[in-house]
């Protein structure tokens, strides 16, 4: 559980850094990516 949480936070940080580096990245896409990560955690 803890490892999954750490991986989730790291992936979320990657999404945020992508958003900073790529102005074209839509905020909606960030939300979708966040939801996908959350769903993956819920399955495990």
Order of alpha helices (4+ residues) and beta strands (2+ residues): alpha-alpha
